[in-house]
């Protein structure tokens, strides 16, 4: 068993309230996409609120901001889902329909195996990445860092859109 697992957070800001009809395709796709994530090789955990997703979990004072957080075996396992699962890609390609642009919206970092990060921890990682660029504290797919136990992480060159 690995000593470390990969945590990730990505945030988005809805242009309109989450329950607005304009967001229906996104909201309706969540259960299916989350099920694909959970069935993916290397999936460990994901943040879930009152429903089967995390759209109701408070992220900031802005009620339009939502977060997705998960833990994976490694960068390759997460990248396989994010960039190569057709259902996830279909939603990612449409993100501009639903969400405002956020300069730094995602951060990756290593956690001790079994640790489940909080939203506050994830937001701190996004803030670190925005302030300092990629470091061992918070990094991106394109500039990953090896795990503290030495498990390597190769850059991911895939694109969503």
C-alpha positions, 0 to 999 in steps of 0.5 A: 500500500502506498504511503501517499495518495493524490488529492485534488480540488477544482472549483467553479463559479456558476454564472446563474444560481445552481438550480437555474434551468440554464444549468440543468444539463450540468446538474443532470450529468453529475450522478453519472459522471460521479459514478464513472469516477467512483468506478475508475481505477485508482479512485479512492474518495470524493467529497459528497454533501447532502445529495450524491454530489458536493454542490451544496457544500459551502466553499466561500461566502459566494453561494455560486461557487462549488467545489469538487474534491477527490483522492486518487491513487496517483496523478495517472489515475486522476488524469485517466478520468479527467482527460480520457473518460468521454462522459467527463470530457463532454461536460468539461468541454461545455463548462463555459456555458455554466461557469465564469472564468477562474484563473486558478481553479484546480490544485493537486497535492499529496496527502498521507494515505487515508487522509480526507482533505477538507474544503478549507484545505483545498482552497488553501492549496488553490491559494498557494498555487495562485500565489507561488506557482507549482510547488510540492505544496500545490501543483498542476497536471502539467507540473506535478511533483513526486510524492514525499515517499518518492513516488514519481509523477509525470506531467500530463499533456492532455487537454479538455477542450 
